[in-house]
Amino acid sequence: MTQLTTTAIQVWPFRSAPKELRELSHHGGDEDWVVFVPTEIYQDFVYMPRWIEVMDSGCDPQVAHVNGGVVYIGAHA
């Protein structure tokens, strides 16, 4: 598995994201980006950060809880 940082949010275009994060997607080919938020940072969030919400261009980002953090996957509708 790709080493994910535990101290910083990581953002990738979908095709550049680690394979194991891309495989979490349920969007079926319309993916645009992936954001990994480590647990240390995520635990301070009450809601999804606004900047993640506005990155999306059509549907709500998919949210997946993984060991070490939370993954957001954005796709267009």
Secondary structure, DSSP 8 states (H G I E B T S, - for coil): -----SSS-EEEEGGGS-HHHHTT--SSS-EEEEEEEEHHHHTT-SS--HHHHHH-SBS--EEEEETTEEEEEEEB-
